[in-house]
Each structure stands twice: as C-alpha cells, then as structure tokens.
C-alpha cells in the first residue's frame, strides 16, 4: 500500500493519550495509532451513512405505498 506523509496538529491531551497507548504496548508508533483511528472512523461513518440511507429508502417506500392506496381510501 502506497502511503503519503501528512502533518497534523492535535491537542496535547490527545498526544498524551496516544503515547499512553504506545507505552501499554497496544500500538508501536503514533502513526499506527492514527491509522487505526482513521480506519475505525471511516468504517463507522460509512456504516452510519448506509443506515441513514436505508431509513430514507424505507420512508420513500412507505410513501409510495401510501400514495398507491390513496385512491382506494377516499370515499
């Protein structure tokens, strides 16, 4: 996988937390922590978008069904 360098600025508390994860042996480097966090975020965000799209599709389907039976419900 090709990688590119990117510089970011983070609050000191985030740097301290990242360094703590490295000290506990959970990750080897700051870059590894950041890559993991970004992958996690992207996966969760994609899942959220898909769930929202599914909800919108269900509402659209229900609206279509309601419109299709509307002529039969008028007296």
C-alpha positions as CSV (number, residue, x, y, z in Angstrom):
1,X,0.0,0.0,0.0
2,X,1.4,3.4,-1.0
3,X,1.5,5.9,1.8
4,X,1.9,9.6,1.9
5,X,3.1,11.8,4.7
6,X,0.7,14.2,6.3
7,X,1.3,16.6,9.1
8,X,-1.5,17.3,11.7
9,X,-1.8,19.3,14.8
10,X,-3.5,17.7,17.9
11,X,-4.2,18.9,21.4
12,X,-1.6,17.9,23.9
13,X,-4.2,15.7,25.7
14,X,-4.6,13.6,22.5
15,X,-0.9,13.3,22.1
16,X,-0.6,12.1,25.8
17,X,-3.4,9.6,25.2
18,X,-1.7,8.3,22.0
19,X,1.6,8.0,23.8
20,X,-0.1,6.1,26.7
21,X,-1.4,3.6,24.1
22,X,2.1,3.1,22.9
23,X,3.5,2.7,26.4
24,X,0.9,0.0,27.2
25,X,2.0,-1.9,24.1
26,X,-1.3,-1.6,22.3
27,X,0.5,0.1,19.3
28,X,4.1,0.5,18.3
29,X,4.0,4.1,16.9
30,X,2.0,7.3,16.8
31,X,1.4,6.7,13.1
32,X,0.0,3.3,13.8
33,X,-2.5,4.7,16.4
34,X,-3.6,7.5,14.0
35,X,-4.0,5.0,11.1
36,X,-6.1,2.7,13.3
37,X,-8.2,5.6,14.5
38,X,-8.8,6.9,10.9
39,X,-9.7,3.4,9.7
40,X,-12.1,3.0,12.6
41,X,-13.7,6.4,12.0
42,X,-14.2,5.7,8.2
43,X,-15.7,2.3,8.9
44,X,-18.2,3.6,11.5
45,X,-19.0,6.7,9.4
46,X,-19.7,4.5,6.3
47,X,-22.0,2.3,8.4
48,X,-23.8,5.3,9.7
49,X,-24.4,6.7,6.2
50,X,-25.6,3.3,5.0
51,X,-28.0,3.0,7.9
52,X,-29.4,6.5,7.2
53,X,-29.8,5.7,3.5
54,X,-31.7,2.5,4.5
55,X,-34.0,4.6,6.7
56,X,-34.6,7.1,3.9
57,X,-35.4,4.3,1.4
58,X,-37.9,2.7,3.9
59,X,-39.7,6.1,4.3
60,X,-39.7,6.6,0.5
61,X,-41.1,3.0,0.0
62,X,-43.8,3.7,2.6
63,X,-44.7,7.0,1.0
64,X,-45.0,5.2,-2.4
65,X,-47.3,2.6,-0.8
66,X,-49.5,5.2,0.8
67,X,-49.8,7.1,-2.5
68,X,-50.7,3.9,-4.3
69,X,-53.5,3.0,-2.0
70,X,-54.8,6.6,-1.5
71,X,-57.4,6.3,-4.4
72,X,-58.9,3.3,-2.6
73,X,-59.2,5.0,0.8
74,X,-61.2,8.1,-0.4
75,X,-64.9,7.8,0.0
